[in-house]
Amino acid sequence: MATPVVSGIASLLRGYNSNLYNDDVQRIIQLSADDKGDPGWDQYYGYGRVNAKRALDYLRPPYTLTQSSATGGTDVGSTGTYQMRIYGVSGLDPLIYNVKHHDIQKTVTF
């Protein structure tokens, strides 16, 4: 039941600030939810009841959103080759490609 409501809030946030990444939108919706039940996430209410106004307020002053990136890391494992359909990637035709999954770990300190 919540999917259309959460999708609507995600669209509202992206419409207000098109530079948001998917994980930005996800975290803003989680942080702005009205906590219900046990404090924090719980199996009955999840993160709580979504709150579109509070989510939108997180994109306005006095709040600031800082996006950082990291490069490098250590390849700690990979899978065998498997097939995956890839589409919507600049420079690649929408086809089925042979791919390999790599697990990369990086330590980040804030």
Secondary structure, DSSP 8 states (H G I E B T S, - for coil): --HHHHHHHHHHHHHH-TT--HHHHHHHHHHHSB--SSSS-BTTTBT-B--HHHHHHTTSTT-----------EEEEE---EEEEE-S-TTS-SEEEEE--EEEE-----
